[in-house]
């Protein structure tokens, strides 16, 4: 079953297959499309990637692109709007913005986050999930789920939702 994505979730140079698999599962749950910007730290047929996504992987709208420029062209062609960039080093909380259907949420790699060039180019679009100083950052898949579900909350849910099992 293919769908018109309500959000576009971008993983910029992801490294850990279970994170990508879990984010893919979140994408299916809310009707988002997952974009993977190369290089990837795993292969798409990686056992751990598919294991984390369980049997939902066949329902996932996803695409791998070779670089940032290809991503921008792809999401623009798909009706996406470069909306928000998540960084542990931003100061604006993710709850201080209004999400729109078609927004693009960009997450950096697990070990280094977003490149400085993207953070500088999109400084007014940088968001963070506040946490205590004892924690450098949250897990990537948790971060993506938190922000994606904030967008869904703002829209008062999804059509055809069934809840948590």
Order of alpha helices (4+ residues) and beta strands (2+ residues): beta-alpha-beta-alpha-beta-alpha-beta-beta-alpha-beta-alpha
